[in-house]
């Protein structure tokens, strides 16, 4: 499509026809709506409305089967009714602007052509609407029979002749051509620039000059290759000999570019034709070797007219007879020499030097990357003309140019639509359990370019890349579909009877301790009886008496049922039991004064040397206690591990701490249930298993913030322990 426009636009003389044809009847009628009556328009709309209810709305971005396909906005003149900023505009001070054109008159002696030099003069005054020539005339309705012209301020050829025009398109467009129609002779040198970032940076689009190398440092008629097809070239503004191009310059963005026929597969050319702003810089009005004013014989008549300001008309036309110049003068038949011998003649000459242009057209399409069929206005000026536009994106895309996927549609990377594929954005596969996701290119490649979405913040107790697993502590209900918000049910594993909080993801079966059964490990197996131990809550019945023999007297007095003991362990040891056991030790405290010595002081002392000598260092919470002959086994929850040793305690697990009965009576260590301590001790064998042991040679400290920091500091220096042992 772009190539077709480029080839049509190549003929500058037929550019106006291309503009009207490609813009479509709708755009053409819009520019000439003033030619139609309001009544005719109302009747047409009324007649069309009869069929609106019967016809289904056709979405250009989908085919008849509802499958996504590439869609593009209508071709249009993107400059129409848009504001143009000119660096110079006449009329701030009322001035007269004159132009001289040569008209063939008759055939003279020896076949020489006599010409009439027609001078047209106009007044430019901003305060008078009828004589104002603003830049807005460049983008209004272009009527060839009644041209409206923008004019710059008049200048002297000896001064700088740079004048610029800047046009903002409101958003990115993919341009096919830039056309300029002048009110008189074309400038000798000008440059077209484009910006793709709303004027922050500029890139040369095309140069025009009769001396390309000297003016712009570019060779004229440079061959276009794949290597330079995205670069600005330079050509002669008078190179097109078409009769319709005497006062028009048309630049085709893709004409002659080798990759134009593969435009969809050429990101380089796609960027080349993309623009948000157009800037035209006029650098020279005429070739210094040429002048555009009549000769000496006509100066008096011209001055007489210019001095008579009271009778001067807005459009003053006068014919000046002149003979064709000789070949030795080196001038064309349309140009005659001007004598500048007086100051008055200098002022007269300046009135003839200015830029004047009737129409600026920019043909192209609103850039939507094939994901939208139209653009709509975001903001408008007081007159209702759009200032900023954005695409009405389809195919699950977003952005002003449909240049990205909208949120949650990241299962594959964004891509521009082509004639072969719409490349629509696809939603992440999260089974309805997440509203956000991200794209992962590595996963996308591993899947064979099929899926790369990764769900984040899964809800409803789900987990995994697609929220297709239940998180730890939950299992899937096979009776519910994968997208049901209650598909993951809690394991509810018994805290004492199970080995952990995780159950089988399919069946929901919790891992039970020896002798424990049930889906949640909440009862003892047949032949087992509940004990008071959180480590072995269910024991064989013939082992019960052996274990009870090691219990303190207070535990042998009562003999509740198995179910009652199980519930009491589930809720934790009662306050009465722990206080009674503690009182039992307090009553016997005096019998151990000789054995205890100063062990309490050593238990509260900690140094880096002591930290290195001991096997383990942990922070733990005391849960329960059991008595086995001369030992007390405490069930502890390990909160933090500073040093593991061969017992290998792990954070978050239930473990055992063995303390000699005699040391406990001495309160070396002094342990209370439900309290949290920092424990430093050694590893010993208990029941055929290497276990943590806390005796008077170790240390037991309250888990204060200061003590915890000290243990962590020792942990960081742990590598130095090898030098101290």
LINLINWO-V433236 format. One record per helix or strand of 3 or more residues. SS is the DSSP state (hx for helix, st for strand). FROM is the first residue (numbers start at 0). TO is the last residue. If there is no record, write none. Layout:
BEGIN
ss=<SS & SS>
from=<FROM & FROM>
to=<TO & TO>
END
This chain:
BEGIN
ss=<hx & hx & hx & hx & st & st & hx & st & hx & hx & st & st & st & hx & hx & st & hx & hx & st & hx & st & hx & hx & st & st & st & st & hx & st & st & st & st & st & st & st & hx & hx & hx & hx & hx & hx & hx & st & st & st & hx & st & st & st & hx & hx>
from=<1 & 11 & 32 & 37 & 83 & 94 & 108 & 112 & 128 & 134 & 162 & 188 & 202 & 211 & 242 & 247 & 257 & 266 & 273 & 295 & 314 & 326 & 342 & 355 & 374 & 385 & 435 & 440 & 452 & 473 & 487 & 497 & 509 & 527 & 537 & 540 & 552 & 561 & 574 & 588 & 598 & 607 & 615 & 630 & 653 & 660 & 675 & 688 & 698 & 704 & 717>
to=<9 & 30 & 34 & 48 & 85 & 106 & 110 & 123 & 130 & 138 & 181 & 194 & 208 & 215 & 244 & 251 & 264 & 271 & 283 & 306 & 321 & 328 & 349 & 365 & 379 & 390 & 438 & 445 & 455 & 475 & 489 & 502 & 511 & 529 & 539 & 548 & 556 & 570 & 586 & 595 & 602 & 612 & 627 & 642 & 659 & 664 & 685 & 692 & 701 & 715 & 723>
END
